[in-house]
Amino acid sequence: MQTARAVAASTVVNLRDLGGISLGRDRCFRSGAVLRSGQLSGFDAARDVAVTALGIRTVVDLRTADERMAAPDRLPPGARLFVADVLGDNPGVAPARLRALLSDPVAAEELLGGGKAEELFAQTYRKLVLSPGASAAYRAFVETAADDRARPVLVHCTAGKDRTGWATTLLLLMVGASRDVVRAEFLAVNPVARAAFQPYVQGFLDAGGDPEIAAAIIEVRPRYLSTALDAMDERWGGLDGYVRDGLRIPEPVVERLRSGLAVSARPEPAIAATRSAKAVIRGSMG
């Protein structure tokens, strides 16, 4: 199943272009319009010329004030920063403290042992859907993505997996992706997340930390997304109610989002004809 295309970058973690993801009915997500990643605190424009070439106009930072202060973004040339703090009213929850949770195995066992780590993250995903502050942040992100003057948009948090994972899920659902498609994209970040956090995890394990706790912290799991989707369905009866009553996104914004980001998955007729002609020529020469 098609997931976001990884963009080669040495100084930006987990950089992915949503372009090409299937939206059904011969439609797909527009390439180069919305990208996702981890934080940009280490971005180096000189080393990552390919990232600069993406022409990113807007960076949407979903992190808390403490996270931004500790590791401020380095923006691609020409980009503007838009802060949409998802956890502003819950700044101490797990996604904002990934490294801290891996720094003390004894405290981690007491706080997160016996399956409590997975439960903590699952309940955080409920907050991503139900918290008024999170709703305001995600509304701002969607409105930005719907503005063709703001695109290309890069949305990120710290690791690019939890807050950014729900942002991506929401956007894909709104433009027509199925839940199977969004689940595939949600889980596709795990290999990169594991690699990015490997030094912290190894230190945690070397100090006697529980590998299951580490895995629940640095991975995304099907349960996390299911918890968010269930919260959306239970509170608002599904996506439409969530967008209308939870996020309070006006219908014209939804229409602009869909018209701007959902494109034909079929090759343009001229391109298809050229490819067909080349195939005929090759066949006649064979």
C-alpha positions in Angstrom: 0.0 0.0 0.0 1.4 3.4 -1.0 2.7 5.5 1.9 4.5 8.8 2.0 7.8 9.0 0.0 10.9 9.4 2.2 12.9 12.4 1.3 16.7 12.0 1.5 17.9 14.4 4.2 20.9 14.1 6.5 19.9 16.8 9.0 16.1 16.4 9.2 14.7 13.2 10.8 11.7 11.4 9.3 11.1 13.7 6.3 8.3 12.4 4.1 6.2 13.8 1.2 2.6 12.7 1.3 2.4 12.9 -2.4 1.1 9.8 -4.2 -0.9 8.4 -1.3 -4.1 6.9 -2.7 -7.4 8.7 -2.0 -9.5 6.2 -4.0 -11.5 6.8 -7.2 -8.3 7.3 -9.3 -7.2 10.2 -7.0 -4.1 10.6 -5.0 -2.5 13.2 -2.7 -0.7 16.1 -4.6 3.1 15.6 -4.6 5.3 18.3 -3.0 2.4 20.0 -1.3 2.5 18.7 2.3 5.4 17.1 4.0 6.0 15.7 7.5 9.1 15.3 9.7 10.7 15.4 13.1 12.0 18.7 14.6 14.2 21.0 12.5 16.6 22.0 15.2 19.5 20.3 13.4 18.6 21.4 9.8 21.6 22.6 7.8 20.7 24.2 4.5 24.3 23.8 3.2 24.3 20.0 3.8 20.7 19.4 2.8 20.4 21.3 -0.5 17.6 18.9 -1.5 15.5 20.0 1.4 16.0 23.6 0.4 15.0 22.7 -3.2 11.6 21.6 -1.9 10.6 25.3 -1.7 8.9 25.0 1.6 6.9 28.1 2.4 5.4 27.3 5.8 6.7 25.2 8.7 4.0 24.2 11.1 5.5 23.4 14.5 3.2 21.3 16.8 5.6 21.3 19.8 5.2 22.8 23.2 6.9 26.1 24.2 9.5 24.1 26.3 10.3 21.9 23.3 10.7 24.9 21.0 12.9 26.7 23.5 15.2 23.7 24.1 15.5 22.9 20.3 14.4 25.9 18.1 13.7 25.2 14.5 16.2 26.1 11.8 13.9 27.1 8.9 14.6 26.3 5.2 15.4 29.5 3.3 12.2 31.5 2.5 10.0 29.5 4.9 7.9 31.2 7.7 7.2 29.5 11.0 3.7 28.9 12.2 3.3 27.6 15.8 0.3 25.3 16.5 1.0 23.9 19.9 -1.1 20.8 20.2 -0.2 20.1 23.9 -0.3 23.6 25.2 -2.9 22.8 27.8 -1.3 19.4 28.6 2.5 20.2 28.2 3.6 17.3 30.4 2.1 14.4 28.5 4.3 11.7 27.0 5.0 12.9 23.4 6.6 16.1 24.7 8.9 14.1 27.1 10.3 11.2 24.9 13.9 11.6 25.9 13.2 12.3 29.5 11.2 9.1 29.7 14.2 7.2 28.5 16.7 8.8 30.8 15.9 7.1 34.1 15.1 3.3 33.9 14.2 3.1 37.6 11.6 5.9 37.4 10.4 4.6 34.0 9.7 1.2 35.5 7.8 2.7 38.4 5.8 5.0 36.1 5.5 3.0 32.9 6.1 -0.7 33.7 3.6 -3.5 33.4 2.0 -2.1 30.2 1.4 1.4 31.6 3.7 2.9 28.9 1.4 1.8 26.1 -1.7 2.9 28.1 -0.2 6.3 28.7 0.4 6.9 25.0 -3.0 5.6 24.0 -4.7 8.0 26.4 -2.5 10.8 25.0 -4.0 10.1 21.6 -7.5 10.6 23.1 -6.3 14.1 24.3 -5.1 14.8 20.7 -8.7 14.4 19.6 -10.7 15.7 22.6 -8.6 18.5 24.1 -9.8 22.0 23.1 -6.2 23.2 22.7 -5.3 20.3 20.4 -8.4 21.0 18.4 -7.4 24.7 17.9 -3.9 23.6 16.8 -5.1 21.1 14.3 -7.7 23.5 12.9 -4.9 26.0 12.4 -2.8 23.3 10.6 -5.7 22.3 8.3 -6.4 25.9 7.4 -2.8 26.4 6.6 -2.6 23.3 4.4 -5.8 24.4 2.6 -4.1 27.8 1.6 -2.3 27.4 -1.7 -0.3 30.5 -0.8 1.1 28.7 2.2 2.1 25.5 0.4 4.4 23.6 0.3 3.8 23.0 4.1 6.0 21.0 6.4 4.4 19.9 9.6 6.4 18.5 12.5 6.7 17.8 16.2 9.7 16.3 17.9 10.0 12.8 16.4 7.4 13.3 13.7 5.3 10.3 14.8 2.6 11.2 17.4 1.3 14.7 17.1 2.4 14.7 13.5 0.9 11.3 13.0 -2.5 12.5 13.9 -2.1 15.7 11.8 -1.3 13.5 8.8 -4.2 11.1 9.6 -6.6 14.0 9.8 -5.4 15.6 6.6 -5.5 12.3 4.6 -9.0 11.4 5.9 -10.3 14.9 5.0 -9.2 14.6 1.4 -10.6 11.1 0.9 -8.1 8.4 2.1 -9.5 5.3 3.6 -8.8 4.2 7.2 -6.7 1.3 5.9 -4.6 3.8 4.0 -4.1 6.1 6.9 -3.2 3.2 9.2 -0.5 2.1 6.7 1.0 5.7 6.6 0.7 6.0 10.4 2.8 2.8 11.0 5.2 3.4 8.2 7.3 5.8 10.3 8.4 3.1 12.8 11.7 2.1 11.2 12.9 5.7 11.1 11.7 6.4 14.6 13.5 3.3 15.9 16.7 4.4 14.2 16.5 8.0 15.3 16.1 7.0 19.0 18.5 4.1 19.0 21.2 5.9 21.0 18.7 6.9 23.7 17.2 3.4 23.7 20.6 1.7 23.9 21.6 3.8 26.9 18.2 3.0 28.5 18.7 -0.7 28.0 22.3 -0.7 29.1 21.2 0.9 32.3 18.7 -1.9 32.9 15.7 -0.4 31.3 12.8 -2.6 30.1 12.8 -3.0 26.3 9.0 -3.1 26.2 8.8 0.3 27.8 11.3 1.7 25.3 9.4 0.2 22.4 6.1 1.7 23.6 7.7 5.1 23.8 9.6 5.3 20.5 7.1 3.4 18.3 3.7 4.2 17.1 1.3 1.3 17.5 -2.1 0.3 16.0 -3.7 0.8 19.3 -2.6 4.5 19.5 -4.4 5.3 16.2 -7.4 3.2 17.0 -7.8 5.1 20.3 -7.8 8.4 18.5 -10.3 7.2 15.8 -12.5 5.7 18.5 -12.5 9.0 20.4 -13.5 10.8 17.2 -16.3 8.3 16.5 -17.6 8.3 20.0 -17.7 12.0 20.6 -18.6 13.3 17.1 -20.0 10.3 15.2 -17.1 10.2 12.8 -14.9 12.4 10.7 -17.6 14.8 9.4 -18.8 15.6 12.9 -15.2 16.0 14.2 -14.3 18.4 11.4 -17.6 20.4 11.7 -18.2 20.4 15.5 -14.9 19.4 17.1 -12.4 21.4 14.9 -15.0 23.9 13.7 -13.5 24.1 10.3 -15.7 26.0 7.8 -17.0 24.1 4.8 -15.2 26.4 2.3 -11.9 25.5 3.9 -12.7 21.8 3.6 -13.5 22.3 -0.1 -10.3 24.2 -0.7 -8.3 21.5 1.0 -9.8 18.8 -1.2 -9.6 20.7 -4.4 -6.0 21.7 -3.7 -4.6 18.4 -2.5 -6.6 15.6 -4.2 -5.4 15.2 -7.8 -5.8 12.6 -10.6 -3.8 9.5 -10.1 -3.8 8.8 -13.8 -1.1 10.1 -16.2 -2.0 13.1 -18.2 -3.3 12.1 -21.7 -0.3 13.7 -23.5 2.1 11.9 -21.2 0.3 8.6 -21.5 0.2 8.9 -25.3 4.0 9.6 -25.4 4.7 6.6 -23.2 2.5 4.5 -25.5 4.2 5.7 -28.6 7.6 5.0 -27.2 6.5 1.5 -26.3 5.3 0.9 -29.9 8.6 2.2 -31.2 10.6 -0.1 -28.9 8.4 -3.0 -30.0 9.0 -2.4 -33.7 12.7 -2.2 -33.1 12.8 -5.4 -31.2 
